[in-house]
Amino acid sequence: MIRLLLIALLPLVLNASKILSYNIYDRTDRADVMITFDTPYEGVIKQSVSNSIITIKLIDANIESFKTKKLSSKFLHSISITPMSGYTQIVASVAPSVELQASKTSDAYGLRLRFHLSTPTPSTKTKTPVPSNNPLALLPTKQDSGMSQSYYIVIAILIIGILILIYLKKKMAPKESKTNKWTYNSSTQNNTQMQRTSKGDENVSIRFQKNIDSSSSVVMLDFGEQSYLVLMGSNNILLDKFTDDKPSTQDEFESILRNRQEDLDKLINPKKEAKEPLQAYKERAASISYEA
């Protein structure tokens, strides 16, 4: 008779998953119990709740010996795992208002029992209280999805695409001209109109400046290794350039302007210069008639 009973129970033992280990992780908002099996666990999970005691039955799961552990967690006080005939029983002593959520890993080699505070949902209907001797109810399990790996793959593809677009944009962008020229439109050697376009690394700086009138000023500009004397007004005219004999003080600068005062007057008031020969002719004619 005993042999027949053992033969009848043999398929159940062969199909059962063996519990290899369990680990407890206490967190600030939950307590997790991670159970590891030697084969993918495909059994049924049942639970019952009574006076802060949650009883879990793992059908078709076995463990070698009785296990128990006390904890100082605010969610889980103690847990015991007991081998039974055809199933493994887990008894957890929990704090009030703590509920259980079970979920398998994606390969079913692991089972997570999460103990956390229940979050009551508002309802207009009055719920019928569940008696303490309620039969064991099936506990739904949640399969962990493999979406996280696919998510990281999509993010990596997007980042690579953005880097390729940035590289192509820089590759196709027009290169800035590295030449910087001073163009001259000159009628004489000293009266030259100067226009600045651009220069790569060198900058133009003002060494000295002096206002001639309300609309004109003379500026000493430093550009590269040379300095330029420029008349700035309605037209920008290059007066002279200096390489080694650059003026170093304001007095030297103004001395240069005094030496060029006649040229500056001709450039600033060209109409006055045109009238001077006629005035001289009139004065000469008047002196001739007086002598006669």
C-alpha positions as CSV (number, residue, x, y, z in Angstrom):
1,M,0.0,0.0,0.0
2,I,2.9,2.4,0.9
3,R,4.6,1.6,-2.4
4,L,1.4,2.4,-4.4
5,L,1.1,5.8,-2.5
6,L,4.8,6.6,-3.3
7,I,4.3,5.7,-7.0
8,A,1.2,8.0,-7.1
9,L,3.1,10.9,-5.5
10,L,6.2,10.4,-7.6
11,P,5.0,12.5,-10.7
12,L,4.1,15.4,-8.3
13,V,7.6,15.3,-6.8
14,L,9.3,15.2,-10.2
15,N,7.3,18.2,-11.6
16,A,7.8,20.3,-8.4
17,S,10.3,23.2,-8.3
18,K,12.8,23.2,-5.6
19,I,13.5,26.3,-3.5
20,L,17.2,26.9,-3.6
21,S,17.5,30.1,-1.6
22,Y,15.6,33.2,-0.3
23,N,16.8,36.7,0.4
24,I,15.1,39.6,2.2
25,Y,15.5,43.2,1.3
26,D,14.2,45.9,3.6
27,R,13.5,49.2,2.0
28,T,12.0,52.5,3.2
29,D,8.7,51.9,1.4
30,R,8.6,48.1,1.2
31,A,10.1,44.8,2.1
32,D,10.9,42.2,-0.6
33,V,11.4,38.5,-0.3
34,M,13.2,37.0,-3.3
35,I,12.9,33.2,-3.8
36,T,15.0,31.3,-6.2
37,F,14.0,28.0,-7.8
38,D,16.1,25.3,-9.5
39,T,13.6,25.1,-12.4
40,P,11.1,27.6,-13.8
41,Y,8.2,27.7,-11.3
42,E,4.9,27.1,-13.0
43,G,2.8,26.3,-9.9
44,V,-0.2,28.2,-8.4
45,I,0.2,30.7,-5.7
46,K,-2.5,31.1,-3.0
47,Q,-2.8,33.4,0.0
48,S,-5.0,34.1,3.0
49,V,-4.9,37.0,5.4
50,S,-5.9,36.8,9.1
51,N,-5.0,39.1,12.0
52,S,-1.8,40.6,10.4
53,I,-0.7,37.1,9.3
54,I,-0.4,36.4,5.6
55,T,-0.2,32.8,4.6
56,I,1.1,31.9,1.1
57,K,1.0,28.5,-0.5
58,L,3.3,27.7,-3.3
59,I,1.7,24.7,-5.0
60,D,4.2,22.3,-6.7
61,A,7.2,23.8,-4.8
62,N,9.3,22.1,-2.1
63,I,12.1,23.1,0.2
64,E,14.5,20.8,2.0
65,S,13.9,22.0,5.6
66,F,12.0,24.5,7.7
67,K,13.3,28.1,7.6
68,T,12.4,31.0,9.8
69,K,13.7,34.6,10.4
70,K,12.7,37.5,12.5
71,L,13.1,41.1,11.2
72,S,13.1,44.6,12.5
73,S,11.3,46.0,9.3
74,K,8.3,48.2,9.8
75,F,6.5,46.1,7.1
76,L,7.6,42.5,7.8
77,H,8.1,41.3,11.4
78,S,8.9,37.6,10.8
79,I,8.7,35.0,8.1
80,S,8.8,31.2,8.1
81,I,9.0,28.7,5.2
82,T,7.7,25.2,5.9
83,P,7.8,22.1,3.5
84,M,4.4,20.5,3.2
85,S,3.0,17.6,1.2
86,G,2.7,18.9,-2.4
87,Y,3.4,22.5,-1.6
88,T,5.5,24.9,0.4
89,Q,3.8,27.1,3.0
90,I,5.1,30.6,3.8
91,V,3.8,32.4,6.9
92,A,4.6,36.2,7.2
93,S,3.8,38.3,10.2
94,V,3.2,41.8,8.9
95,A,2.3,45.3,10.3
96,P,-1.3,46.5,10.0
97,S,-2.5,47.7,6.6
98,V,0.3,45.8,4.8
99,E,-0.6,43.8,1.7
100,L,1.3,41.4,-0.5
101,Q,2.1,41.5,-4.2
102,A,3.8,38.6,-5.9
103,S,5.5,38.6,-9.2
104,K,7.7,36.1,-11.1
105,T,10.8,37.0,-13.0
106,S,10.7,36.8,-16.8
107,D,12.4,33.4,-16.8
108,A,10.2,32.1,-13.9
109,Y,13.3,31.1,-12.0
110,G,12.6,33.7,-9.4
111,L,9.6,34.8,-7.3
112,R,9.3,38.2,-5.6
113,L,7.0,38.7,-2.6
114,R,6.6,42.4,-1.9
115,F,5.1,43.6,1.4
116,H,4.0,47.2,1.3
117,L,1.3,49.5,2.7
118,S,-2.0,49.2,1.0
119,T,-3.3,52.3,-0.8
120,P,-7.1,52.5,-0.3
121,T,-9.1,53.6,-3.4
122,P,-12.1,55.8,-2.9
123,S,-15.4,54.1,-3.6
124,T,-19.0,55.1,-3.2
125,K,-20.1,51.5,-2.6
126,T,-20.0,49.8,0.8
127,K,-17.8,46.7,0.7
128,T,-18.9,43.6,2.5
129,P,-16.3,42.7,5.2
130,V,-14.4,39.6,4.4
131,P,-14.7,37.0,7.3
132,S,-11.5,35.8,8.9
133,N,-12.2,32.3,7.9
134,N,-12.4,33.2,4.2
135,P,-11.1,30.3,1.9
136,L,-7.7,30.6,0.3
137,A,-7.9,32.9,-2.7
138,L,-5.8,32.7,-5.8
139,L,-3.0,35.4,-5.8
140,P,-2.5,36.9,-9.2
141,T,1.1,37.0,-10.4
142,K,2.8,39.7,-12.5
143,Q,5.3,38.7,-15.2
144,D,8.2,41.1,-15.5
145,S,8.3,42.4,-19.1
146,G,11.5,42.6,-21.2
147,M,10.7,46.1,-22.3
148,S,13.7,47.7,-20.4
149,Q,16.3,46.1,-22.7
150,S,14.3,47.2,-25.8
151,Y,14.0,50.7,-24.4
152,Y,17.8,51.1,-23.9
153,I,18.4,49.8,-27.5
154,V,16.0,52.4,-28.9
155,I,17.7,55.2,-26.9
156,A,21.1,54.1,-28.1
157,I,19.9,54.2,-31.7
158,L,18.5,57.7,-31.3
159,I,21.7,59.0,-29.8
160,I,23.8,57.5,-32.6
161,G,21.4,59.0,-35.2
162,I,21.7,62.5,-33.6
163,L,25.5,62.3,-33.6
164,I,25.5,61.3,-37.3
165,L,23.3,64.3,-38.1
166,I,25.5,66.7,-36.2
167,Y,28.6,65.3,-38.0
168,L,26.9,65.7,-41.4
169,K,25.8,69.2,-40.6
170,K,29.4,70.3,-39.7
171,K,30.7,68.5,-42.8
172,M,28.3,70.3,-45.1
173,A,28.5,73.8,-43.5
174,P,30.4,76.4,-45.6
175,K,33.9,77.1,-44.3
176,E,34.5,80.7,-43.1
177,S,37.0,82.6,-45.1
178,K,40.3,82.8,-43.3
179,T,41.6,85.7,-45.5
180,N,41.1,89.2,-44.2
181,K,41.9,92.1,-46.4
182,W,42.2,95.8,-46.4
183,T,40.9,97.1,-49.7
184,Y,42.0,100.4,-51.0
185,N,40.3,102.7,-53.5
186,S,43.0,105.4,-54.0
187,S,43.1,108.5,-56.2
188,T,46.5,109.6,-54.8
189,Q,49.2,108.1,-52.7
190,N,48.0,109.8,-49.5
191,N,44.3,110.0,-50.1
192,T,43.2,106.4,-50.0
193,Q,39.8,105.0,-48.9
194,M,40.1,102.0,-46.7
195,Q,37.6,99.2,-46.1
196,R,38.0,96.4,-43.6
197,T,36.5,93.0,-44.5
198,S,37.7,90.3,-42.0
199,K,40.8,88.8,-40.4
200,G,41.3,85.3,-38.9
201,D,43.2,85.7,-35.6
202,E,44.2,89.4,-35.7
203,N,42.0,92.2,-34.3
204,V,41.9,95.9,-35.0
205,S,42.4,98.1,-31.9
206,I,42.4,101.9,-31.5
207,R,45.7,103.3,-30.3
208,F,44.7,107.0,-30.3
209,Q,41.8,109.1,-31.4
210,K,41.0,112.8,-31.8
211,N,37.9,114.5,-33.0
212,I,38.5,117.1,-35.7
213,D,34.9,118.5,-35.9
214,S,31.4,117.2,-35.2
215,S,31.5,114.7,-38.2
216,S,35.2,113.8,-38.6
217,S,37.9,112.3,-36.4
218,V,41.4,111.0,-36.9
219,V,42.1,107.5,-35.5
220,M,45.3,105.6,-35.1
221,L,44.4,101.9,-35.6
222,D,46.7,98.9,-34.7
223,F,46.3,96.0,-37.1
224,G,48.7,93.1,-36.9
225,E,52.3,94.5,-36.8
226,Q,51.4,97.9,-38.4
227,S,49.5,101.0,-37.3
228,Y,47.3,103.0,-39.6
229,L,46.4,106.7,-39.5
230,V,42.8,107.0,-40.7
231,L,40.5,110.0,-41.3
232,M,37.0,108.8,-40.3
233,G,33.9,110.6,-41.3
234,S,31.6,110.5,-44.3
235,N,34.5,108.5,-46.0
236,N,37.2,106.5,-44.3
237,I,40.6,107.7,-45.8
238,L,43.9,106.1,-45.0
239,L,46.4,108.9,-44.3
240,D,49.6,107.0,-43.5
241,K,50.8,103.7,-42.0
242,F,53.5,103.0,-39.5
243,T,55.6,99.9,-38.7
244,D,58.5,100.7,-36.5
245,D,58.0,104.4,-35.8
246,K,54.6,104.2,-34.2
247,P,53.6,107.0,-31.8
248,S,53.6,105.8,-28.3
249,T,52.0,108.9,-26.5
250,Q,49.1,111.2,-27.1
251,D,51.6,114.1,-27.6
252,E,53.4,112.3,-30.4
253,F,50.0,111.5,-32.0
254,E,48.9,115.1,-31.9
255,S,52.3,116.2,-33.2
256,I,51.7,114.1,-36.3
257,L,48.3,115.7,-36.7
258,R,49.7,119.2,-36.5
259,N,52.2,118.3,-39.2
260,R,49.4,117.1,-41.4
261,Q,46.9,119.9,-40.5
262,E,47.0,121.4,-44.0
263,D,46.2,118.0,-45.6
264,L,43.4,117.4,-43.1
265,D,41.8,120.7,-43.9
266,K,41.9,119.9,-47.6
267,L,40.2,116.6,-47.0
268,I,37.6,117.8,-44.6
269,N,36.7,121.0,-46.5
270,P,37.4,120.4,-50.2
271,K,35.0,123.1,-51.3
272,K,37.0,125.7,-49.4
273,E,40.2,124.6,-51.1
274,A,38.5,125.1,-54.5
275,K,37.5,128.7,-53.6
276,E,40.9,129.8,-52.5
277,P,42.5,130.2,-56.0
278,L,39.6,132.4,-57.1
279,Q,39.9,134.6,-54.0
280,A,43.6,135.0,-54.6
281,Y,42.9,136.0,-58.2
282,K,40.5,138.7,-57.1
283,E,42.9,140.2,-54.6
284,R,45.7,140.2,-57.2
285,A,43.5,142.0,-59.8
286,A,42.4,144.6,-57.2
287,S,46.1,145.3,-56.3
288,I,47.0,145.8,-60.0
289,S,44.1,148.3,-60.6
290,Y,45.1,150.2,-57.5
291,E,48.6,150.6,-58.6
292,A,47.5,151.8,-62.0
